[in-house]
Amino acid sequence: MNYPIPTTTEEIKALGEQPVSEEIVAAAIAGVIKIARSQGQTLDEVTAEVLAEDPLLDQVQRRWLSQIVIQAWKSLHQ
């Protein structure tokens, strides 16, 4: 099943109601990037948010996720 790239935070939250899959995670990451760009955020700002302390992910997981976000940012055209 293909999921459209979310364009609002509400659409990203709605993805959370779906069973977790690679496709859902990719759509969520693409949506976050699209929203961040529309708000004028830079890649550095987004990766800083991903790397910020958070009880959900440990430091290793945050670094891994930040690398995925960087790759996605560079591969998605504005």
mmCIF file of the N, C-alpha and C atoms, coordinates in Angstrom:
data_MODEL
# 
_entry.id   MODEL 
# 
loop_
_atom_site.group_PDB 
_atom_site.id 
_atom_site.type_symbol 
_atom_site.label_atom_id 
_atom_site.label_alt_id 
_atom_site.label_comp_id 
_atom_site.label_asym_id 
_atom_site.label_entity_id 
_atom_site.label_seq_id 
_atom_site.pdbx_PDB_ins_code 
_atom_site.Cartn_x 
_atom_site.Cartn_y 
_atom_site.Cartn_z 
_atom_site.occupancy 
_atom_site.B_iso_or_equiv 
_atom_site.pdbx_formal_charge 
_atom_site.auth_seq_id 
_atom_site.auth_comp_id 
_atom_site.auth_asym_id 
_atom_site.auth_atom_id 
_atom_site.pdbx_PDB_model_num 
ATOM 1   N N  . MET A 1 1  ? 0.842  -1.171 0.000  1.00 0.00 ? 1  MET A N  1 
ATOM 2   C CA . MET A 1 1  ? 0.000  0.000  0.000  1.00 0.00 ? 1  MET A CA 1 
ATOM 3   C C  . MET A 1 1  ? 0.893  1.242  0.000  1.00 0.00 ? 1  MET A C  1 
ATOM 4   N N  . ASN A 1 2  ? 0.594  2.194  -0.823 1.00 0.00 ? 2  ASN A N  1 
ATOM 5   C CA . ASN A 1 2  ? 1.351  3.437  -0.887 1.00 0.00 ? 2  ASN A CA 1 
ATOM 6   C C  . ASN A 1 2  ? 0.682  4.496  -0.021 1.00 0.00 ? 2  ASN A C  1 
ATOM 7   N N  . TYR A 1 3  ? 1.488  5.225  0.724  1.00 0.00 ? 3  TYR A N  1 
ATOM 8   C CA . TYR A 1 3  ? 0.991  6.306  1.556  1.00 0.00 ? 3  TYR A CA 1 
ATOM 9   C C  . TYR A 1 3  ? 1.506  7.621  0.982  1.00 0.00 ? 3  TYR A C  1 
ATOM 10  N N  . PRO A 1 4  ? 0.638  8.634  0.872  1.00 0.00 ? 4  PRO A N  1 
ATOM 11  C CA . PRO A 1 4  ? 1.112  9.928  0.399  1.00 0.00 ? 4  PRO A CA 1 
ATOM 12  C C  . PRO A 1 4  ? 2.005  10.575 1.456  1.00 0.00 ? 4  PRO A C  1 
ATOM 13  N N  . ILE A 1 5  ? 2.867  11.463 1.022  1.00 0.00 ? 5  ILE A N  1 
ATOM 14  C CA . ILE A 1 5  ? 3.716  12.187 1.963  1.00 0.00 ? 5  ILE A CA 1 
ATOM 15  C C  . ILE A 1 5  ? 2.832  13.158 2.734  1.00 0.00 ? 5  ILE A C  1 
ATOM 16  N N  . PRO A 1 6  ? 2.848  13.070 4.057  1.00 0.00 ? 6  PRO A N  1 
ATOM 17  C CA . PRO A 1 6  ? 2.020  13.981 4.854  1.00 0.00 ? 6  PRO A CA 1 
ATOM 18  C C  . PRO A 1 6  ? 2.470  15.432 4.672  1.00 0.00 ? 6  PRO A C  1 
ATOM 19  N N  . THR A 1 7  ? 1.512  16.337 4.740  1.00 0.00 ? 7  THR A N  1 
ATOM 20  C CA . THR A 1 7  ? 1.824  17.759 4.602  1.00 0.00 ? 7  THR A CA 1 
ATOM 21  C C  . THR A 1 7  ? 1.492  18.549 5.855  1.00 0.00 ? 7  THR A C  1 
ATOM 22  N N  . THR A 1 8  ? 0.926  17.880 6.854  1.00 0.00 ? 8  THR A N  1 
ATOM 23  C CA . THR A 1 8  ? 0.610  18.536 8.124  1.00 0.00 ? 8  THR A CA 1 
ATOM 24  C C  . THR A 1 8  ? 0.995  17.610 9.271  1.00 0.00 ? 8  THR A C  1 
ATOM 25  N N  . THR A 1 9  ? 1.141  18.197 10.444 1.00 0.00 ? 9  THR A N  1 
ATOM 26  C CA . THR A 1 9  ? 1.463  17.374 11.614 1.00 0.00 ? 9  THR A CA 1 
ATOM 27  C C  . THR A 1 9  ? 0.310  16.431 11.939 1.00 0.00 ? 9  THR A C  1 
ATOM 28  N N  . GLU A 1 10 ? -0.917 16.854 11.639 1.00 0.00 ? 10 GLU A N  1 
ATOM 29  C CA . GLU A 1 10 ? -2.067 15.989 11.882 1.00 0.00 ? 10 GLU A CA 1 
ATOM 30  C C  . GLU A 1 10 ? -1.994 14.731 11.008 1.00 0.00 ? 10 GLU A C  1 
ATOM 31  N N  . GLU A 1 11 ? -1.572 14.902 9.758  1.00 0.00 ? 11 GLU A N  1 
ATOM 32  C CA . GLU A 1 11 ? -1.439 13.749 8.870  1.00 0.00 ? 11 GLU A CA 1 
ATOM 33  C C  . GLU A 1 11 ? -0.329 12.818 9.343  1.00 0.00 ? 11 GLU A C  1 
ATOM 34  N N  . ILE A 1 12 ? 0.745  13.392 9.890  1.00 0.00 ? 12 ILE A N  1 
ATOM 35  C CA . ILE A 1 12 ? 1.830  12.558 10.422 1.00 0.00 ? 12 ILE A CA 1 
ATOM 36  C C  . ILE A 1 12 ? 1.323  11.780 11.632 1.00 0.00 ? 12 ILE A C  1 
ATOM 37  N N  . LYS A 1 13 ? 0.594  12.454 12.516 1.00 0.00 ? 13 LYS A N  1 
ATOM 38  C CA . LYS A 1 13 ? 0.032  11.768 13.682 1.00 0.00 ? 13 LYS A CA 1 
ATOM 39  C C  . LYS A 1 13 ? -0.923 10.655 13.259 1.00 0.00 ? 13 LYS A C  1 
ATOM 40  N N  . ALA A 1 14 ? -1.681 10.873 12.195 1.00 0.00 ? 14 ALA A N  1 
ATOM 41  C CA . ALA A 1 14 ? -2.619 9.863  11.709 1.00 0.00 ? 14 ALA A CA 1 
ATOM 42  C C  . ALA A 1 14 ? -1.881 8.601  11.244 1.00 0.00 ? 14 ALA A C  1 
ATOM 43  N N  . LEU A 1 15 ? -0.653 8.771  10.761 1.00 0.00 ? 15 LEU A N  1 
ATOM 44  C CA . LEU A 1 15 ? 0.128  7.598  10.363 1.00 0.00 ? 15 LEU A CA 1 
ATOM 45  C C  . LEU A 1 15 ? 0.376  6.677  11.556 1.00 0.00 ? 15 LEU A C  1 
ATOM 46  N N  . GLY A 1 16 ? 0.417  7.268  12.745 1.00 0.00 ? 16 GLY A N  1 
ATOM 47  C CA . GLY A 1 16 ? 0.642  6.488  13.954 1.00 0.00 ? 16 GLY A CA 1 
ATOM 48  C C  . GLY A 1 16 ? -0.472 5.499  14.246 1.00 0.00 ? 16 GLY A C  1 
ATOM 49  N N  . GLU A 1 17 ? -1.609 5.672  13.606 1.00 0.00 ? 17 GLU A N  1 
ATOM 50  C CA . GLU A 1 17 ? -2.726 4.757  13.782 1.00 0.00 ? 17 GLU A CA 1 
ATOM 51  C C  . GLU A 1 17 ? -2.599 3.523  12.891 1.00 0.00 ? 17 GLU A C  1 
ATOM 52  N N  . GLN A 1 18 ? -1.648 3.560  11.964 1.00 0.00 ? 18 GLN A N  1 
ATOM 53  C CA . GLN A 1 18 ? -1.415 2.439  11.047 1.00 0.00 ? 18 GLN A CA 1 
ATOM 54  C C  . GLN A 1 18 ? -0.403 1.476  11.672 1.00 0.00 ? 18 GLN A C  1 
ATOM 55  N N  . PRO A 1 19 ? -0.449 0.212  11.293 1.00 0.00 ? 19 PRO A N  1 
ATOM 56  C CA . PRO A 1 19 ? 0.602  -0.709 11.755 1.00 0.00 ? 19 PRO A CA 1 
ATOM 57  C C  . PRO A 1 19 ? 1.972  -0.217 11.272 1.00 0.00 ? 19 PRO A C  1 
ATOM 58  N N  . VAL A 1 20 ? 2.973  -0.332 12.118 1.00 0.00 ? 20 VAL A N  1 
ATOM 59  C CA . VAL A 1 20 ? 4.310  0.150  11.772 1.00 0.00 ? 20 VAL A CA 1 
ATOM 60  C C  . VAL A 1 20 ? 4.886  -0.700 10.650 1.00 0.00 ? 20 VAL A C  1 
ATOM 61  N N  . SER A 1 21 ? 5.386  -0.007 9.640  1.00 0.00 ? 21 SER A N  1 
ATOM 62  C CA . SER A 1 21 ? 6.049  -0.669 8.522  1.00 0.00 ? 21 SER A CA 1 
ATOM 63  C C  . SER A 1 21 ? 7.116  0.281  7.991  1.00 0.00 ? 21 SER A C  1 
ATOM 64  N N  . GLU A 1 22 ? 7.982  -0.236 7.150  1.00 0.00 ? 22 GLU A N  1 
ATOM 65  C CA . GLU A 1 22 ? 9.010  0.610  6.541  1.00 0.00 ? 22 GLU A CA 1 
ATOM 66  C C  . GLU A 1 22 ? 8.377  1.744  5.752  1.00 0.00 ? 22 GLU A C  1 
ATOM 67  N N  . GLU A 1 23 ? 7.275  1.440  5.094  1.00 0.00 ? 23 GLU A N  1 
ATOM 68  C CA . GLU A 1 23 ? 6.591  2.430  4.267  1.00 0.00 ? 23 GLU A CA 1 
ATOM 69  C C  . GLU A 1 23 ? 6.009  3.569  5.116  1.00 0.00 ? 23 GLU A C  1 
ATOM 70  N N  . ILE A 1 24 ? 5.445  3.225  6.261  1.00 0.00 ? 24 ILE A N  1 
ATOM 71  C CA . ILE A 1 24 ? 4.888  4.237  7.171  1.00 0.00 ? 24 ILE A CA 1 
ATOM 72  C C  . ILE A 1 24 ? 6.011  5.124  7.706  1.00 0.00 ? 24 ILE A C  1 
ATOM 73  N N  . VAL A 1 25 ? 7.111  4.515  8.116  1.00 0.00 ? 25 VAL A N  1 
ATOM 74  C CA . VAL A 1 25 ? 8.240  5.269  8.653  1.00 0.00 ? 25 VAL A CA 1 
ATOM 75  C C  . VAL A 1 25 ? 8.812  6.194  7.577  1.00 0.00 ? 25 VAL A C  1 
ATOM 76  N N  . ALA A 1 26 ? 8.961  5.700  6.360  1.00 0.00 ? 26 ALA A N  1 
ATOM 77  C CA . ALA A 1 26 ? 9.482  6.526  5.261  1.00 0.00 ? 26 ALA A CA 1 
ATOM 78  C C  . ALA A 1 26 ? 8.538  7.687  4.970  1.00 0.00 ? 26 ALA A C  1 
ATOM 79  N N  . ALA A 1 27 ? 7.238  7.446  4.974  1.00 0.00 ? 27 ALA A N  1 
ATOM 80  C CA . ALA A 1 27 ? 6.269  8.520  4.730  1.00 0.00 ? 27 ALA A CA 1 
ATOM 81  C C  . ALA A 1 27 ? 6.339  9.561  5.835  1.00 0.00 ? 27 ALA A C  1 
ATOM 82  N N  . ALA A 1 28 ? 6.486  9.113  7.074  1.00 0.00 ? 28 ALA A N  1 
ATOM 83  C CA . ALA A 1 28 ? 6.578  10.050 8.199  1.00 0.00 ? 28 ALA A CA 1 
ATOM 84  C C  . ALA A 1 28 ? 7.841  10.910 8.100  1.00 0.00 ? 28 ALA A C  1 
ATOM 85  N N  . ILE A 1 29 ? 8.967  10.293 7.781  1.00 0.00 ? 29 ILE A N  1 
ATOM 86  C CA . ILE A 1 29 ? 10.221 11.049 7.643  1.00 0.00 ? 29 ILE A CA 1 
ATOM 87  C C  . ILE A 1 29 ? 10.103 12.057 6.501  1.00 0.00 ? 29 ILE A C  1 
ATOM 88  N N  . ALA A 1 30 ? 9.570  11.626 5.371  1.00 0.00 ? 30 ALA A N  1 
ATOM 89  C CA . ALA A 1 30 ? 9.395  12.535 4.234  1.00 0.00 ? 30 ALA A CA 1 
ATOM 90  C C  . ALA A 1 30 ? 8.456  13.683 4.599  1.00 0.00 ? 30 ALA A C  1 
ATOM 91  N N  . GLY A 1 31 ? 7.411  13.382 5.362  1.00 0.00 ? 31 GLY A N  1 
ATOM 92  C CA . GLY A 1 31 ? 6.479  14.425 5.791  1.00 0.00 ? 31 GLY A CA 1 
ATOM 93  C C  . GLY A 1 31 ? 7.128  15.434 6.711  1.00 0.00 ? 31 GLY A C  1 
ATOM 94  N N  . VAL A 1 32 ? 7.931  14.955 7.650  1.00 0.00 ? 32 VAL A N  1 
ATOM 95  C CA . VAL A 1 32 ? 8.642  15.861 8.559  1.00 0.00 ? 32 VAL A CA 1 
ATOM 96  C C  . VAL A 1 32 ? 9.569  16.773 7.769  1.00 0.00 ? 32 VAL A C  1 
ATOM 97  N N  . ILE A 1 33 ? 10.266 16.221 6.798  1.00 0.00 ? 33 ILE A N  1 
ATOM 98  C CA . ILE A 1 33 ? 11.169 17.022 5.975  1.00 0.00 ? 33 ILE A CA 1 
ATOM 99  C C  . ILE A 1 33 ? 10.386 18.051 5.172  1.00 0.00 ? 33 ILE A C  1 
ATOM 100 N N  . LYS A 1 34 ? 9.287  17.643 4.583  1.00 0.00 ? 34 LYS A N  1 
ATOM 101 C CA . LYS A 1 34 ? 8.478  18.561 3.780  1.00 0.00 ? 34 LYS A CA 1 
ATOM 102 C C  . LYS A 1 34 ? 7.947  19.715 4.642  1.00 0.00 ? 34 LYS A C  1 
ATOM 103 N N  . ILE A 1 35 ? 7.449  19.389 5.824  1.00 0.00 ? 35 ILE A N  1 
ATOM 104 C CA . ILE A 1 35 ? 6.925  20.415 6.722  1.00 0.00 ? 35 ILE A CA 1 
ATOM 105 C C  . ILE A 1 35 ? 8.045  21.332 7.195  1.00 0.00 ? 35 ILE A C  1 
ATOM 106 N N  . ALA A 1 36 ? 9.182  20.755 7.554  1.00 0.00 ? 36 ALA A N  1 
ATOM 107 C CA . ALA A 1 36 ? 10.323 21.566 8.013  1.00 0.00 ? 36 ALA A CA 1 
ATOM 108 C C  . ALA A 1 36 ? 10.764 22.546 6.938  1.00 0.00 ? 36 ALA A C  1 
ATOM 109 N N  . ARG A 1 37 ? 10.869 22.077 5.715  1.00 0.00 ? 37 ARG A N  1 
ATOM 110 C CA . ARG A 1 37 ? 11.259 22.959 4.617  1.00 0.00 ? 37 ARG A CA 1 
ATOM 111 C C  . ARG A 1 37 ? 10.231 24.072 4.406  1.00 0.00 ? 37 ARG A C  1 
ATOM 112 N N  . SER A 1 38 ? 8.941  23.727 4.495  1.00 0.00 ? 38 SER A N  1 
ATOM 113 C CA . SER A 1 38 ? 7.897  24.735 4.289  1.00 0.00 ? 38 SER A CA 1 
ATOM 114 C C  . SER A 1 38 ? 7.923  25.797 5.387  1.00 0.00 ? 38 SER A C  1 
ATOM 115 N N  . GLN A 1 39 ? 8.475  25.440 6.554  1.00 0.00 ? 39 GLN A N  1 
ATOM 116 C CA . GLN A 1 39 ? 8.593  26.384 7.665  1.00 0.00 ? 39 GLN A CA 1 
ATOM 117 C C  . GLN A 1 39 ? 9.948  27.087 7.681  1.00 0.00 ? 39 GLN A C  1 
ATOM 118 N N  . GLY A 1 40 ? 10.755 26.825 6.651  1.00 0.00 ? 40 GLY A N  1 
ATOM 119 C CA . GLY A 1 40 ? 12.047 27.489 6.529  1.00 0.00 ? 40 GLY A CA 1 
ATOM 120 C C  . GLY A 1 40 ? 13.153 26.903 7.383  1.00 0.00 ? 40 GLY A C  1 
ATOM 121 N N  . GLN A 1 41 ? 12.944 25.722 7.913  1.00 0.00 ? 41 GLN A N  1 
ATOM 122 C CA . GLN A 1 41 ? 13.993 25.096 8.707  1.00 0.00 ? 41 GLN A CA 1 
ATOM 123 C C  . GLN A 1 41 ? 15.093 24.556 7.804  1.00 0.00 ? 41 GLN A C  1 
ATOM 124 N N  . THR A 1 42 ? 16.285 24.521 8.350  1.00 0.00 ? 42 THR A N  1 
ATOM 125 C CA . THR A 1 42 ? 17.430 23.981 7.628  1.00 0.00 ? 42 THR A CA 1 
ATOM 126 C C  . THR A 1 42 ? 17.654 22.525 8.044  1.00 0.00 ? 42 THR A C  1 
ATOM 127 N N  . LEU A 1 43 ? 18.474 21.841 7.267  1.00 0.00 ? 43 LEU A N  1 
ATOM 128 C CA . LEU A 1 43 ? 18.834 20.470 7.612  1.00 0.00 ? 43 LEU A CA 1 
ATOM 129 C C  . LEU A 1 43 ? 19.505 20.426 8.982  1.00 0.00 ? 43 LEU A C  1 
ATOM 130 N N  . ASP A 1 44 ? 20.370 21.385 9.271  1.00 0.00 ? 44 ASP A N  1 
ATOM 131 C CA . ASP A 1 44 ? 21.045 21.418 10.572 1.00 0.00 ? 44 ASP A CA 1 
ATOM 132 C C  . ASP A 1 44 ? 20.047 21.549 11.719 1.00 0.00 ? 44 ASP A C  1 
ATOM 133 N N  . GLU A 1 45 ? 19.012 22.360 11.533 1.00 0.00 ? 45 GLU A N  1 
ATOM 134 C CA . GLU A 1 45 ? 18.004 22.528 12.584 1.00 0.00 ? 45 GLU A CA 1 
ATOM 135 C C  . GLU A 1 45 ? 17.215 21.238 12.810 1.00 0.00 ? 45 GLU A C  1 
ATOM 136 N N  . VAL A 1 46 ? 16.875 20.584 11.719 1.00 0.00 ? 46 VAL A N  1 
ATOM 137 C CA . VAL A 1 46 ? 16.102 19.332 11.838 1.00 0.00 ? 46 VAL A CA 1 
ATOM 138 C C  . VAL A 1 46 ? 16.954 18.249 12.489 1.00 0.00 ? 46 VAL A C  1 
ATOM 139 N N  . THR A 1 47 ? 18.190 18.119 12.085 1.00 0.00 ? 47 THR A N  1 
ATOM 140 C CA . THR A 1 47 ? 19.033 17.077 12.694 1.00 0.00 ? 47 THR A CA 1 
ATOM 141 C C  . THR A 1 47 ? 19.304 17.403 14.160 1.00 0.00 ? 47 THR A C  1 
ATOM 142 N N  . ALA A 1 48 ? 19.411 18.675 14.512 1.00 0.00 ? 48 ALA A N  1 
ATOM 143 C CA . ALA A 1 48 ? 19.583 19.039 15.925 1.00 0.00 ? 48 ALA A CA 1 
ATOM 144 C C  . ALA A 1 48 ? 18.370 18.604 16.740 1.00 0.00 ? 48 ALA A C  1 
ATOM 145 N N  . GLU A 1 49 ? 17.179 18.740 16.166 1.00 0.00 ? 49 GLU A N  1 
ATOM 146 C CA . GLU A 1 49 ? 15.964 18.283 16.849 1.00 0.00 ? 49 GLU A CA 1 
ATOM 147 C C  . GLU A 1 49 ? 15.977 16.769 17.014 1.00 0.00 ? 49 GLU A C  1 
ATOM 148 N N  . VAL A 1 50 ? 16.403 16.063 15.993 1.00 0.00 ? 50 VAL A N  1 
ATOM 149 C CA . VAL A 1 50 ? 16.453 14.595 16.071 1.00 0.00 ? 50 VAL A CA 1 
ATOM 150 C C  . VAL A 1 50 ? 17.471 14.159 17.126 1.00 0.00 ? 50 VAL A C  1 
ATOM 151 N N  . LEU A 1 51 ? 18.585 14.867 17.216 1.00 0.00 ? 51 LEU A N  1 
ATOM 152 C CA . LEU A 1 51 ? 19.651 14.490 18.141 1.00 0.00 ? 51 LEU A CA 1 
ATOM 153 C C  . LEU A 1 51 ? 19.403 14.954 19.573 1.00 0.00 ? 51 LEU A C  1 
ATOM 154 N N  . ALA A 1 52 ? 18.402 15.795 19.791 1.00 0.00 ? 52 ALA A N  1 
ATOM 155 C CA . ALA A 1 52 ? 18.108 16.301 21.135 1.00 0.00 ? 52 ALA A CA 1 
ATOM 156 C C  . ALA A 1 52 ? 17.701 15.148 22.058 1.00 0.00 ? 52 ALA A C  1 
ATOM 157 N N  . GLU A 1 53 ? 18.026 15.303 23.342 1.00 0.00 ? 53 GLU A N  1 
ATOM 158 C CA . GLU A 1 53 ? 17.666 14.287 24.332 1.00 0.00 ? 53 GLU A CA 1 
ATOM 159 C C  . GLU A 1 53 ? 16.179 13.993 24.258 1.00 0.00 ? 53 GLU A C  1 
ATOM 160 N N  . ASP A 1 54 ? 15.870 12.702 24.315 1.00 0.00 ? 54 ASP A N  1 
ATOM 161 C CA . ASP A 1 54 ? 14.482 12.286 24.235 1.00 0.00 ? 54 ASP A CA 1 
ATOM 162 C C  . ASP A 1 54 ? 14.369 10.932 24.917 1.00 0.00 ? 54 ASP A C  1 
ATOM 163 N N  . PRO A 1 55 ? 13.317 10.743 25.741 1.00 0.00 ? 55 PRO A N  1 
ATOM 164 C CA . PRO A 1 55 ? 13.201 9.451  26.440 1.00 0.00 ? 55 PRO A CA 1 
ATOM 165 C C  . PRO A 1 55 ? 12.808 8.287  25.525 1.00 0.00 ? 55 PRO A C  1 
ATOM 166 N N  . LEU A 1 56 ? 12.329 8.591  24.319 1.00 0.00 ? 56 LEU A N  1 
ATOM 167 C CA . LEU A 1 56 ? 11.871 7.535  23.413 1.00 0.00 ? 56 LEU A CA 1 
ATOM 168 C C  . LEU A 1 56 ? 13.034 6.783  22.766 1.00 0.00 ? 56 LEU A C  1 
ATOM 169 N N  . LEU A 1 57 ? 14.070 7.512  22.365 1.00 0.00 ? 57 LEU A N  1 
ATOM 170 C CA . LEU A 1 57 ? 15.218 6.903  21.680 1.00 0.00 ? 57 LEU A CA 1 
ATOM 171 C C  . LEU A 1 57 ? 16.497 7.170  22.471 1.00 0.00 ? 57 LEU A C  1 
ATOM 172 N N  . ASP A 1 58 ? 17.403 6.202  22.461 1.00 0.00 ? 58 ASP A N  1 
ATOM 173 C CA . ASP A 1 58 ? 18.689 6.434  23.105 1.00 0.00 ? 58 ASP A CA 1 
ATOM 174 C C  . ASP A 1 58 ? 19.611 7.174  22.125 1.00 0.00 ? 58 ASP A C  1 
ATOM 175 N N  . GLN A 1 59 ? 20.796 7.529  22.586 1.00 0.00 ? 59 GLN A N  1 
ATOM 176 C CA . GLN A 1 59 ? 21.718 8.332  21.779 1.00 0.00 ? 59 GLN A CA 1 
ATOM 177 C C  . GLN A 1 59 ? 22.108 7.634  20.475 1.00 0.00 ? 59 GLN A C  1 
ATOM 178 N N  . VAL A 1 60 ? 22.366 6.357  20.518 1.00 0.00 ? 60 VAL A N  1 
ATOM 179 C CA . VAL A 1 60 ? 22.750 5.611  19.314 1.00 0.00 ? 60 VAL A CA 1 
ATOM 180 C C  . VAL A 1 60 ? 21.602 5.625  18.305 1.00 0.00 ? 60 VAL A C  1 
ATOM 181 N N  . GLN A 1 61 ? 20.395 5.399  18.770 1.00 0.00 ? 61 GLN A N  1 
ATOM 182 C CA . GLN A 1 61 ? 19.233 5.413  17.882 1.00 0.00 ? 61 GLN A CA 1 
ATOM 183 C C  . GLN A 1 61 ? 19.002 6.808  17.279 1.00 0.00 ? 61 GLN A C  1 
ATOM 184 N N  . ARG A 1 62 ? 19.188 7.860  18.090 1.00 0.00 ? 62 ARG A N  1 
ATOM 185 C CA . ARG A 1 62 ? 19.021 9.224  17.578 1.00 0.00 ? 62 ARG A CA 1 
ATOM 186 C C  . ARG A 1 62 ? 20.060 9.532  16.503 1.00 0.00 ? 62 ARG A C  1 
ATOM 187 N N  . ARG A 1 63 ? 21.303 9.090  16.699 1.00 0.00 ? 63 ARG A N  1 
ATOM 188 C CA . ARG A 1 63 ? 22.338 9.316  15.678 1.00 0.00 ? 63 ARG A CA 1 
ATOM 189 C C  . ARG A 1 63 ? 21.998 8.562  14.395 1.00 0.00 ? 63 ARG A C  1 
ATOM 190 N N  . TRP A 1 64 ? 21.540 7.316  14.531 1.00 0.00 ? 64 TRP A N  1 
ATOM 191 C CA . TRP A 1 64 ? 21.149 6.527  13.371 1.00 0.00 ? 64 TRP A CA 1 
ATOM 192 C C  . TRP A 1 64 ? 20.003 7.218  12.633 1.00 0.00 ? 64 TRP A C  1 
ATOM 193 N N  . LEU A 1 65 ? 18.988 7.666  13.364 1.00 0.00 ? 65 LEU A N  1 
ATOM 194 C CA . LEU A 1 65 ? 17.846 8.344  12.751 1.00 0.00 ? 65 LEU A CA 1 
ATOM 195 C C  . LEU A 1 65 ? 18.273 9.650  12.091 1.00 0.00 ? 65 LEU A C  1 
ATOM 196 N N  . SER A 1 66 ? 19.201 10.373 12.704 1.00 0.00 ? 66 SER A N  1 
ATOM 197 C CA . SER A 1 66 ? 19.654 11.630 12.095 1.00 0.00 ? 66 SER A CA 1 
ATOM 198 C C  . SER A 1 66 ? 20.333 11.370 10.750 1.00 0.00 ? 66 SER A C  1 
ATOM 199 N N  . GLN A 1 67 ? 21.063 10.262 10.628 1.00 0.00 ? 67 GLN A N  1 
ATOM 200 C CA . GLN A 1 67 ? 21.699 9.927  9.353  1.00 0.00 ? 67 GLN A CA 1 
ATOM 201 C C  . GLN A 1 67 ? 20.643 9.587  8.291  1.00 0.00 ? 67 GLN A C  1 
ATOM 202 N N  . ILE A 1 68 ? 19.581 8.915  8.702  1.00 0.00 ? 68 ILE A N  1 
ATOM 203 C CA . ILE A 1 68 ? 18.481 8.609  7.779  1.00 0.00 ? 68 ILE A CA 1 
ATOM 204 C C  . ILE A 1 68 ? 17.818 9.907  7.320  1.00 0.00 ? 68 ILE A C  1 
ATOM 205 N N  . VAL A 1 69 ? 17.592 10.827 8.260  1.00 0.00 ? 69 VAL A N  1 
ATOM 206 C CA . VAL A 1 69 ? 16.977 12.112 7.917  1.00 0.00 ? 69 VAL A CA 1 
ATOM 207 C C  . VAL A 1 69 ? 17.867 12.890 6.947  1.00 0.00 ? 69 VAL A C  1 
ATOM 208 N N  . ILE A 1 70 ? 19.162 12.892 7.174  1.00 0.00 ? 70 ILE A N  1 
ATOM 209 C CA . ILE A 1 70 ? 20.099 13.584 6.280  1.00 0.00 ? 70 ILE A CA 1 
ATOM 210 C C  . ILE A 1 70 ? 20.017 12.984 4.871  1.00 0.00 ? 70 ILE A C  1 
ATOM 211 N N  . GLN A 1 71 ? 20.036 11.663 4.777  1.00 0.00 ? 71 GLN A N  1 
ATOM 212 C CA . GLN A 1 71 ? 19.943 11.017 3.465  1.00 0.00 ? 71 GLN A CA 1 
ATOM 213 C C  . GLN A 1 71 ? 18.625 11.349 2.776  1.00 0.00 ? 71 GLN A C  1 
ATOM 214 N N  . ALA A 1 72 ? 17.543 11.313 3.528  1.00 0.00 ? 72 ALA A N  1 
ATOM 215 C CA . ALA A 1 72 ? 16.222 11.616 2.954  1.00 0.00 ? 72 ALA A CA 1 
ATOM 216 C C  . ALA A 1 72 ? 16.143 13.072 2.521  1.00 0.00 ? 72 ALA A C  1 
ATOM 217 N N  . TRP A 1 73 ? 16.673 13.975 3.337  1.00 0.00 ? 73 TRP A N  1 
ATOM 218 C CA . TRP A 1 73 ? 16.665 15.402 3.000  1.00 0.00 ? 73 TRP A CA 1 
ATOM 219 C C  . TRP A 1 73 ? 17.362 15.639 1.662  1.00 0.00 ? 73 TRP A C  1 
ATOM 220 N N  . LYS A 1 74 ? 18.508 15.009 1.509  1.00 0.00 ? 74 LYS A N  1 
ATOM 221 C CA . LYS A 1 74 ? 19.293 15.193 0.285  1.00 0.00 ? 74 LYS A CA 1 
ATOM 222 C C  . LYS A 1 74 ? 18.641 14.534 -0.928 1.00 0.00 ? 74 LYS A C  1 
ATOM 223 N N  . SER A 1 75 ? 17.898 13.462 -0.702 1.00 0.00 ? 75 SER A N  1 
ATOM 224 C CA . SER A 1 75 ? 17.306 12.762 -1.857 1.00 0.00 ? 75 SER A CA 1 
ATOM 225 C C  . SER A 1 75 ? 15.950 13.302 -2.259 1.00 0.00 ? 75 SER A C  1 
ATOM 226 N N  . LEU A 1 76 ? 15.276 14.002 -1.351 1.00 0.00 ? 76 LEU A N  1 
ATOM 227 C CA . LEU A 1 76 ? 13.967 14.582 -1.689 1.00 0.00 ? 76 LEU A CA 1 
ATOM 228 C C  . LEU A 1 76 ? 14.171 15.958 -2.316 1.00 0.00 ? 76 LEU A C  1 
ATOM 229 N N  . HIS A 1 77 ? 13.560 16.154 -3.434 1.00 0.00 ? 77 HIS A N  1 
ATOM 230 C CA . HIS A 1 77 ? 13.678 17.446 -4.120 1.00 0.00 ? 77 HIS A CA 1 
ATOM 231 C C  . HIS A 1 77 ? 12.698 18.416 -3.511 1.00 0.00 ? 77 HIS A C  1 
ATOM 232 N N  . GLN A 1 78 ? 13.121 19.664 -3.457 1.00 0.00 ? 78 GLN A N  1 
ATOM 233 C CA . GLN A 1 78 ? 12.259 20.704 -2.879 1.00 0.00 ? 78 GLN A CA 1 
ATOM 234 C C  . GLN A 1 78 ? 11.095 21.026 -3.746 1.00 0.00 ? 78 GLN A C  1 
# 
